[in-house]
Amino acid sequence: MGGVSNSSLSSLPSTDRPEVAARLRDALIGASFTADGLLDLLGAPAYAALARSEIVPALRATRGDSPLEALVRLFLLQQPVPYARVADVLPVDDCVDSGWLVRAGGDELAAAVDVRPYGGPDGEDWFIVSDLGCAVGGAGGIGSRAEGVVLGVGGASTTLAGITVRTPVTSALDLGTGSGIQALHAARHATRVTATDVNPRALHITALTLALSGAPAADLRQGSLFEPVRDDETYDLIVSNPPFVISPTRLPPPPSAESLRDAPLFARLTYRDGGMGGDDLCRTLVRQSGERLNEGGYAQFLANWQHVEGEDWQDRLRAWVPRGCDAWIVQREVQDVTQYAELWLRDAGDHRGDTAEYQARYDAWLDEFESRKVKAVGFGWITLRKAAAADTEPVITVEEWPHPVEQPLGDAVRAHFERVDYLREHDDAALLAAHFRLVEEVVQEQVGLPGAEDPEHVVLRQNRGMRRATKVDTVGAGFAGVCDGTLGAGRILDAIAQLVGEDPLALRDRTPAQIRLLVEQGFLEPAG
């Protein structure tokens, strides 16, 4: 992954004036330029529209003359604002001198960067800095197609922040930091935070995000993947929302080109295109993370992966997991190659350009997939945990779960690996001797024909966390229903055997697999 050109992007505020960032932060919070303040001012529909990169509802809601309305127009909607409207609210002259604001002609001021209020997990008032018009990307498109453009908060960013394990740690690494949102979250529970990016503009913006949010400065390093990390450095937590998009390496020639030799290189966007073929960047990131983790440490990523003709996608991902690590991989979505190409062409705004060029780019994406025998692309989460003992047999769970979940899931991720340890240490005999409790907010559903005496099957459903649902037989449902920690599993099964007239030894022999599944999926937890 090479260097980044930012020649067509605006100049950034200085990182050498922390006192100006602190005064600006105080002024913004004092004027209620916060996540809660925006919601109160704009209303839910206009606030939600901002997350889709639609500004018209917010423009209509800020036609008054209050200081907050002026700040929304200035920093969120990129509208010039008269100097006099913000002179009593902001340290205007210092903001101009340090580059947060620029003079826009006459007596008007404009923002040099997008500043978006962001509510922290404990109610903190944070601010995410990004390039103008790029606070949100995705299907809404981006405000600049310059290679080194830096986006703000999108759905992927908040997803990764929500699934990250938030236990206190000594060291955390945010690899591919972008606007700095993961580093900002990590600063709450890590003594030291290192943030890397191939894009020097992203490192600059991360420093602005941290300063404007009142967070400690991070150790910022430029480079691709683990290149900026010294050989002797390891971490308790590694997080990355990497440039995971599986994009073509070259575009076709324009209609006027005489031959393929005139074809331009693919116009790479650093925040999404990693520059490696297929899903090699995500695979490399996962494979190299194992040796960078301390014992018991977590590495958590968002990723895309190819579904290749004639290959099991789950086997493909299992092969990525480094030695000495347990893994939990969740596929959240699958798109066929046409949907995938359209999504990212729209992300770059190609659909708004010349029709012939758009179609040629679309064709190039499909050519790339065809050459690799890729039929679909999966998206999801990958979590690694470094085993405490080198001789521990790793547990790798790869599953598909496209259903709604309840964020934040960091505690659920940590609990998953705690259950992995428990089940690894308990054979069937130990399970039958153990005591269990049914977790809170699990409900039972019976499915069958109306009027039937017995259900066709019973479903246990969680209303928290992953919101799982799993089928059980009547014995499994009865067992789970009486688990309150007072009786051992074997004694409960003996009572059920007597009730249904079944051989207790046979029931003890066939039920541990079902108990193991209910523990693995978080329906039952060990008591005590």
N, C-alpha and C positions, 0 to 999 in steps of 0.2 A: 504494500500500500504506500503510494508515494506522497509527495507534498500536495498542498492545497492552495489553489489560487482564489483570492478574495478580492480581485481587482474591481469588481463591479458592485461591491457591497459598501455600505456607509461606514464612516469611521466610528469607533466605539468610545464610550466614556473611559476616562483614565482609571486605572486600578491603583494609582499612587496617591489618591486623595480619599482615604478611608473616612476622614472626618466629614467630607461632603456626603458620602453614602449614608453615614449615620444620621446626619441632619435631614437628608431627603427622606430616609425611612421614618423618622419621627414625624415629619410633616405629612407624609402620606397616611400614616396611621391616625394622626390627629384630625385629618379631614375625612376619616372613615373610608379611605380608599383601601378597603380590605375585602375579602371574599364575602363576609356577611354584609358589609356596607353596600357592595355592588348588588347583591341579591335584593336588598331592601329598596335600592334606588331603581333598578331596572325592572324588577319583577321576574318571576321564574321563566316565562317564555323568552324574553329578550336575553336573559342570562344564559339560558340553554343554547340560544342561537349563536352566541359568541363562541361556544365550544364547537360549533359547526363552521366557524369562520364566516358567519353571516352577521354583518354589522348594522343593517338597516334598522332592525327593531331597537338596537341600543342608541342609534343616532336619534330616533324619534323620542326616546325616553330621556334624552339629555339636551333638550331644547331650552331648558331654563337657564338661570344665571347663578346657580349655587357653585361653591368651590369644588364640590365633589363632581358635579357634571362637567366642569372644565377639565378636571384631572382625567376623567374617563375619556373625554374626547382627545386629550393630549397623548396619553400613554397607551390607551387601548385601541382607540379608533384612528389614530394617526391623523388627527385634524389640527391644523394650526389654530392657536389660541392667542388672543391679544395679551401682551405683557401684563397689562394692568389687571387682568382677570386672575392671575396667579401670583402676582407680586407679594400679596399679603399672606399667601399660603405656603409657597415654596421659597427656599433660599435661591432665588432665580439666578442672580449674578454668579454665584459659586457653581450652580448647575451648568451654566453656559461655559464658564471657564474650564470646568472639568469634563465637559463634553456630554453630559446627560441631556442637555437641551441645545438646540441650534437656532439661530435667528433665521426666520423664514421670509424676510422682506417686510419693510414697514416696521410696525411695532409688534409683529406677531412672532411667536415661538413655536417650534416643533420638537418632538421627541426624537432623539438619535437612535433609541432602541425601544422595543416593545417591553413594557413592564406589566406583568399580570399578577394580581393578588392571588395567593394560594394558601389555603388553610392547612396548617400542620395537623398531625394526628391528635395532638393535645390542645388544639385551639390556637396554636401559634399563628401569628400574622407573618407569612412569608411572601416573597416576591420572586417570580421567575422571569429572568431577563432573556430575550431572544431577539433575533433580527426583526426589523420592521415587517409587519404583516405576516409573521411566521410563528405567532404564539401557538397556533394549532395547525397541524398538517393533515395527513390522511386524505380521505376522499374529497375533502373540501379544497384541496390544492394548496400550494405554498405561494408566498408572496414574492419569492425570488427564485430564479433558477441558477443562480451563481453556485459554483461547485461547493464552496465552503459555507453555504448558508447554514445557520444554526436555528433549529426549531425549539419551541418551548414545550409546554405540557400537552401531550396527547394521550389517547387511551392506552397505548403501550406503556408509556411512562408511569401512569398511575397504577396499571396492572402490576408491573414489576415492584413498585413501591409497596403495594398492598400484600404481595405474597412473600416479601422478604422477612426472614426471621429477625426479630428485633431484640435479641438478648444482648446485654452489655458485652462488648468485646474490646480488646486492646487495639486491633488494627483492622481497617477495612479498605478495600480497593474498589473504586468505581471505574471500570474499564470502558472507555468510550463515553465519557461523561456528558457530552453534548451541552445542554444548558445548565447542567449541574444539579438536577432535581434529586438524583440518587445520592450524590455526595451530601446534599443538604439533609436528607433523611438520615443518612449514616452518621452525620455529625452529632445527632442526638444521643447515640448509644455507643459510639466508637471513640476511643481516646485519640487515635490518629486516623486520619482519612487521606488516602492517596487517590488522586483522580487523574486519569490519562485520556488522551485523545490524539489521533493523528492530525487533527485540525487545530492549529494554534488559535484560531478565532474562537473555537469552542472553549478552550482553556481560559481565554480572556473573559468570555461571557460567564463561565462558571465562577470565576473570581468575583464578578459583579453580582451574580445571584447570591452567593454566600454573604458578601458584604452588605447588600441591601436587605437581606433577611436577618441580619444580626447574628450570623453563625460564625464559628471559628474558621479561619482560612484553612484550605486543604493544601497538601503537597501536590502541586500541579506539574505534570510531566508530559512532554510530547512524544508520540510514537505509536506504532501499530501493535495491537494485541499486547503481548507481554514484553515487547522490546524495551520499554522504559523501566522495567522492573529488574533490579539487580539479582544476580544468581542466588544470593544468600537471603533474599527477602521472601517471607511467607506471611499469610494473612489468616485471620479468623473468619473473615467474610469477604467474598468477592461477588460483586453484582455487575451485570452488564445488560444493557439494552443495545445490542450491537447493530451494525449496519447489515441486517440479516436478509435483505431483499435479494432474491435469486433473479438476477437481471443479466441480459446479454452483455458480452464483453465488447461487441462491435455493433454499430448500426449499419443498415444497408446504405448504398449510395443514394444521394439525392437524385431526383428525376433527370437532372442535367448531366450527371456523371457519366463518363464514357466507359468506365469499367469498375470492378470491385476494388481496384487499387486506389480509387478516389474516395472510398468509403471513410467517413470520419470515425474516430473512436467514439464509443458510447459516451454520451454526456453524463458522466458520473456525478451523482449527488452524494457528498461525503457522508451525510447523516444516515443514508439508507443503503448505498451500494458499496459493498466491501472490496470490490476489485478482484475477488477470487471467483473461480468457476463454480457454478451450481451452489451447493450448500457447504462448500469446503471451509468457508470462514467460520461458520457455526461449529462444524465438526472440529476444526483446529482449536477454537477457543475452549470447547469442552475438554478435548483431549489434553490440552496443556495446563488446565486448571488444577488437576490433581496434585501435581508436584509443588503448586503454589499455596496449598492449603495447610494450615496447622491441624493437628489432630482434633477431631470433633468440629472442625470448621465447615462452613457452608459456602458453596458457590451457586449462585442463582442467576439464570439467564432467561431471556425471551429468545426464541429462535424460529426459523423456518427450516423445513426439511423436505426433500424430494420424495415423492411416491413414484418409484421407478417400476416400470413394467417387469413382471416376473420376480419381484423382490418384495419380501415382507417389510413394511415400513418400521414395524417394531424391532425386527432384527437389525435393521439399519441403525437405529438409534442405540440399541444395546451395545453395538460395536463402538460407539463413540465414547462410552463411559470409561474413564481411566482406571487403572489398577488401584486397588486400595480404597475405592469409594463406593458407598451405597448411592443409589440414584432413584429419584421419583420423576418420571417424565409424563406430562399430561398433554395430550393433543386436544386443543380447544376448538379447532376449526380446520376444515379441509376445503380448498377451492380447486376446481378444475383449472387447467392452464389458461383458458380464455378469461375466466373471471379474474384470475391472478394478474394477468397482463393488463387487463382493463383497470383494475384497482390502482396499479402503480403508474400507469400512463396518466391517469387522472390526477394522481398525487403530484406529478411533475407539471401538470397543466398542459400536457401534450394535446389533450382533446380540444383545447381552445385555439390551437394553431392551424397551420395549413393541413387540409384534409389528406392530401397525398402523403405528406410527411408523417402524419399520425398513422395512416394505414401501413406505411413502410416500417415504422417502428413496431407496430403491433405484430406485423409479419415476422420481424426479426426476433421478437420474444418467442413466438411459436416455433420458429426455426431452431432456436436454442434448445427449447424443451424437446422438440422432436429428435434432435441429434443426441440427446442424453436419455431418450426413451422415458421422459418424465410425463406422467399422465395427470398428476395433481400435486399440490403443495400443501403441506400441513403447517399449522402454526400452534405454538403452545409454550409451555414452561418446562424448564429443565432445572432440577435441583440436585446438586451433589453434596454428600457429606463425607468428609474424610474419616475413615474408620479409626477407632482408637488403637486397635492392634493390627499389626501387619498381616497376621495369619488368619484374620477374620474373613469368612466367606461372604463376599458382597451380596447384597440384596438389591436387585434392579427391578423396579416396577415401571412398566410402560403401559399406559392405558389411554383410552379415549373418553373424554368427559365434556361434551359440548353444551351441557345444561347450565342454567344459572347457578352462581355461587354467591356466597356472602363475603364480601371484602370488608376489612382486611383479613387475609388468610395466613399471615405469618405464624400465628400460634398453631394453626391447623397443620402447617408444614412441619413445624418442630414436633408436634404431637405424632405425626405420621412416623417420623424416624424413631421416636421413643417407643412406639408400638413395634417397629421393626426390631429394635433391640430386645424387647420383651419376648416376642415370638421366637426369635433366634435362640434365646436362652431357655425356652420352655418346650420340652417335647410333649407328646400327647398325655403322658402320665402326669406330668407337672401341670398341664392345663386342667385336667380333671380334679386335681387337688386344690386348685386355685379358687379364689373368690372373685366374683365380678359384679359390676354395677351397670345397669342400662344408663347410657348417658342421657342428659336432659334433652327435652324437645324432640324425642323420637316418637313417631306415631305409627300405628299399624293400619294397613288397608287390606281388606279382603276382596279378592276379585273372583267373580263367578257369575253364572247365569242367575237372573232374578228367581227367587223362590227355591233355589237349590239348597239342599240340607247342608252340604259342605262346600267351602270355597274351592275354586280350581287352584288358586295359589294365594299365599299371603305375602304382602310386601311391607317391609320396614322402611320408613322414610325419615331422614334427618331434616330438620328445619333450620339448621345452623351450618356454618362452614361450607363444606363441599356440597351440602344438601343431597347426599347420596340416597339412592333407593336400591334395595336388594331383595330378591326373592328368598324366602325361607319356607321350609315345610312346617307342618303344625307343631312338630317337636321343637324345631328351632324357635318358632314364635312363642311357644309356651315357655321354653327355657329363658329366652330374653326377658319375657314379661315378669318373671319372678326373681330376676337377678337384682338383689338389693345389697349385696355384700355380706349377708349374714350366713349363707350356706355355701359350701364348696360346690363346684360344678358337678362332680360325681354324685353327690347326695341328691342334687336337684334332678339329675337324670334318673336315678333310682326311683325317686318319687313319681316322675313322669311315666316310667316303665310300668310301675304298679298301677297307675291310673289308666293307662291305655292297654294294659294286658300284654306287654311286650317283654321279651327276655332282657333283663337289665344289662347283662354282659354284652349282648349284641348291640344294645343302644349305646353303651359306653364305647364300643368299638367303632361305630360309624359316625358318631356325633362330633368328635374333636375337630374334624375338618371344617364343620359348619361353625363351631366356636371360633376357630382360628380365623375364618373369613370375617366374622362379625367383629372380632378384635382388630383385625387388619384394617377394616374399613371404618372403624371408629364408632361402631354402635355399642360395643361393650368396652368397659375400661376396668383394669385390675383394681380391686378394692384394697385400700391401704398401701 
